[in-house]
């Protein structure tokens, strides 16, 4: 069975061995974040609808999970914002009813948590990882480049409501970009906002793979540690990416196939995914390793980010 919406398992820095679910493969999102490793948003929208057929997503999940794979998480992530899909609650419900042994995780940019229907849909998930990259409106617009109609204040209010309604684990992720949201004023706003939320963990993150724009740099770990210390004792820095070739899910054959294609011509992630019949997010994890090992580099062009030897 060819999988279109389920990908992996892939190794995750935080979640272990993760089976991914991509409910918005067309890169539909409410934000167009500077740092997004999936590139620029194709469809900047607030419309909640069935972007891919829920029935087909359920069929793919059942086909994979009936084999009983060893997983640490089944994760709603993908190319865009998963809560835009109107059937996300139905997919979570099926997983908890038919495959309760697995932990269900939802990664979200938090923009739709002000919607009571979205909050209700996520209540059965075991872990929700919402993002908060800025508190002040100016910094929020600079980093997240939201669709018209989304404000930082509304995002934080929805996040606050959800944190007090949800009974599972809530890991708040804060993405730090040097020179934009690491100043004293924004860090103080982060500290005050985090104090109002009910979070199991707060995690600081920085660039791991090239983002949607060329000039963004990763924050040195020592700087992240200093910010974490200022935000409070429960705040941690996300560890470095694991070496993928040490993970069972990593295939040397796929790595070699990617290198063979790049020997012929530079490609985007989507080019590689289409040519190799893989999910784009699977390809991305292999590119992480090849970038870290210095075997490839990337450059941003009009059509997107290209990878080359």
C-alpha positions in Angstrom: 0.0 0.0 0.0 1.5 3.3 -1.1 1.3 5.8 1.8 0.4 9.4 1.0 -0.4 10.8 4.4 1.5 8.6 6.9 5.3 8.7 6.9 8.2 7.3 8.7 8.9 6.0 11.3 11.6 8.7 11.7 13.8 9.6 14.6 12.8 12.7 16.5 15.0 14.8 18.8 12.2 14.9 21.4 9.7 12.1 20.7 12.0 9.1 19.9 10.9 6.9 17.0 7.9 8.7 15.5 5.3 7.7 12.9 4.1 10.9 11.2 0.7 12.0 10.0 0.5 14.8 7.4 -3.0 16.2 7.2 -2.0 19.3 5.1 0.5 18.0 2.5 -0.2 21.1 0.3 1.6 23.3 2.9 -1.6 24.9 4.2 -0.8 26.9 7.3 -2.0 29.9 9.3 1.6 31.2 9.5 4.5 31.6 7.1 7.4 31.4 9.7 10.9 32.5 8.8 12.4 29.4 10.2 10.1 26.7 8.7 12.1 23.7 7.5 9.2 22.9 5.1 9.8 26.2 3.2 7.4 29.0 2.6 3.6 28.4 3.1 1.8 27.7 -0.2 -1.7 28.4 1.1 -1.9 31.0 4.0 -5.3 30.3 5.4 -7.6 30.2 8.4 -10.2 27.9 6.8 -10.7 24.6 8.6 -11.8 21.8 6.2 -11.0 18.3 5.1 -7.8 19.0 3.2 -7.1 15.3 2.6 -9.7 12.5 2.9 -10.1 11.4 6.5 -11.1 8.0 5.5 -7.9 7.4 3.5 -5.8 8.7 6.4 -7.6 6.2 8.7 -7.0 3.3 6.2 -3.3 4.1 6.0 -2.9 4.2 9.7 -4.7 0.9 10.3 -2.6 -0.8 7.6 0.6 0.4 9.3 -0.4 -0.1 12.9 -1.9 -3.6 12.5 1.7 -4.7 11.9 2.5 -3.6 15.5 5.6 -1.4 14.9 7.7 -0.3 17.8 7.0 3.4 18.1 7.5 6.0 20.8 4.9 8.3 19.2 2.3 8.7 16.5 2.7 12.4 15.6 0.5 14.9 13.8 3.1 17.1 12.2 3.7 17.3 8.4 4.0 20.2 6.0 1.4 22.6 7.4 -0.8 23.2 10.5 -2.6 19.9 11.4 -5.4 21.6 13.3 -6.6 23.1 10.0 -7.9 19.7 9.1 -11.5 19.4 10.3 -11.1 15.6 10.8 -8.2 15.7 13.2 -10.4 14.8 16.2 -11.8 11.7 14.3 -8.3 10.5 13.6 -7.2 10.9 17.2 -10.3 9.1 18.4 -9.7 6.2 16.1 -6.1 5.9 17.3 -7.0 6.0 21.0 -9.9 3.4 20.5 -8.2 0.9 18.2 -4.5 1.3 19.0 -4.4 2.6 22.7 -0.9 1.3 23.2 0.6 4.1 21.2 1.2 7.7 22.4 -0.6 10.2 20.2 1.2 13.6 19.8 0.0 16.8 18.1 2.4 19.5 17.1 0.6 22.8 16.6 1.5 26.5 16.0 -1.2 27.4 18.6 -3.1 29.8 16.3 -6.3 27.9 16.3 -6.5 27.0 20.0 -8.9 29.9 20.4 -11.5 27.8 18.6 -13.5 25.6 21.0 -13.9 22.9 18.4 -10.1 22.6 17.9 -9.5 22.5 21.7 -12.2 19.7 22.0 -10.6 17.7 19.1 -7.2 17.6 20.8 -8.4 16.6 24.3 -7.9 12.9 23.7 -4.3 13.3 22.5 -1.6 12.1 25.0 0.8 15.0 24.3 0.3 18.4 22.7 3.3 20.5 21.7 2.2 24.1 21.0 4.5 26.8 19.8 5.0 30.3 21.1 7.7 32.3 19.3 6.9 35.8 20.4 4.7 37.7 22.8 4.9 41.3 21.4 2.9 41.9 18.3 5.8 43.4 16.4 8.1 40.4 17.0 5.3 37.9 16.3 4.6 39.5 12.9 8.3 39.6 12.1 8.9 35.9 12.9 5.6 34.1 12.1 4.3 36.3 9.3 0.6 35.4 10.1 -2.4 35.4 7.9 -4.4 38.6 8.3 -6.8 38.3 11.3 -4.3 36.5 13.6 -2.8 38.4 16.5 -0.3 37.4 19.2 -2.7 38.3 21.9 -5.4 36.0 20.5 -2.9 33.2 20.1 -1.8 33.5 23.7 -5.4 33.7 25.0 -6.3 30.4 23.1 -3.1 28.8 24.4 -4.0 29.8 27.9 -7.5 28.4 27.6 -6.3 25.1 26.2 -3.6 24.7 28.9 -6.3 24.9 31.6 -8.7 22.6 29.9 -6.3 19.9 28.7 -5.4 17.0 31.0 -2.5 15.4 29.0 1.1 16.5 28.7 1.7 19.9 27.3 5.2 20.8 26.1 5.5 24.4 25.1 8.1 25.1 22.4 9.8 28.5 22.0 11.9 28.9 18.9 14.7 31.4 19.4 16.1 33.5 16.5 19.2 35.5 17.3 18.6 39.3 17.1 14.8 39.0 16.9 13.2 37.4 20.0 16.2 37.0 22.3 16.3 40.5 23.7 15.7 41.4 27.3 12.2 42.9 26.7 10.9 39.8 24.8 12.5 37.4 27.2 10.7 39.1 30.1 7.4 38.9 28.2 8.0 35.2 27.6 8.7 34.7 31.3 5.5 36.4 32.4 3.4 34.6 29.7 4.8 31.2 30.6 4.0 31.7 34.2 0.2 32.0 33.3 0.2 28.7 31.4 -0.1 25.1 32.7 2.8 23.4 30.9 4.4 20.1 31.7 7.6 21.3 30.0 8.9 24.4 28.3 11.5 23.7 25.6 13.8 26.2 23.8 14.6 25.3 20.2 16.7 26.9 17.4 17.5 26.2 13.8 18.3 22.6 13.0 17.9 22.6 9.2 17.9 25.7 6.8 14.6 27.6 7.1 12.4 29.5 4.7 14.8 32.4 4.5 18.5 32.3 3.9 19.8 34.7 6.6 18.5 33.0 9.8 21.2 31.5 11.9 21.1 28.9 14.7 21.4 30.2 18.3 24.5 28.9 20.0 23.6 26.4 22.8 25.3 28.5 25.5 23.0 31.4 24.6 19.9 29.2 24.7 21.0 27.9 28.1 21.3 31.5 29.4 17.8 32.3 28.1 16.4 29.1 29.6 17.9 30.1 33.0 16.2 33.5 32.9 12.8 31.9 32.0 12.7 29.6 35.0 13.9 26.2 36.4 11.4 24.2 34.4 12.7 25.4 31.0 15.1 23.2 29.0 17.0 23.4 25.8 16.1 20.8 23.1 19.1 18.4 22.5 21.0 18.1 19.3 19.6 16.0 16.6 20.5 12.3 16.8 22.7 10.8 14.1 20.0 9.3 11.9 22.2 6.4 10.7 22.3 5.1 14.3 18.6 4.7 14.2 16.9 1.5 13.0 14.6 3.7 10.8 17.6 5.0 8.9 18.3 3.3 5.5 21.8 3.6 4.0 20.2 2.7 0.7 17.9 5.7 0.7 20.8 8.0 1.6 22.7 6.6 -1.4 19.8 7.1 -3.7 19.5 10.7 -2.6 23.2 11.3 -3.2 23.0 9.7 -6.6 20.2 12.1 -7.7 22.1 15.1 -6.3 25.2 14.1 -8.3 23.1 14.7 -11.4 21.4 18.0 -10.4 20.5 20.1 -7.4 17.0 19.3 -6.1 14.4 20.6 -3.7 12.9 18.3 -1.0 9.8 18.0 -3.2 11.8 17.0 -6.2 13.6 14.3 -4.3 10.4 13.0 -2.7 8.6 12.8 -6.1 11.6 11.1 -7.8 12.3 8.6 -5.1 8.6 8.0 -4.2 9.1 9.0 -0.5 7.3 11.5 1.7 9.0 14.9 1.7 9.4 14.8 5.5 11.2 11.4 5.3 13.5 13.0 2.8 14.1 15.9 5.1 15.5 13.7 7.8 18.1 12.2 5.5 19.1 15.6 4.3 19.6 16.6 8.0 22.3 13.9 8.3 23.9 14.7 5.0 24.1 18.4 5.9 25.5 17.7 9.3 28.2 15.4 7.8 29.1 18.0 5.2 28.2 15.8 2.3 25.7 18.3 0.8 24.9 22.0 1.1 21.8 24.1 0.3 20.9 27.3 -1.4 17.7 29.3 -1.6 16.4 30.1 -5.1 13.1 31.4 -6.5 11.5 28.0 -6.6 12.6 27.1 -3.1 15.6 25.6 -1.2 17.8 23.4 -3.3 20.2 20.7 -2.0 23.4 19.9 -3.9 26.7 18.1 -3.4 
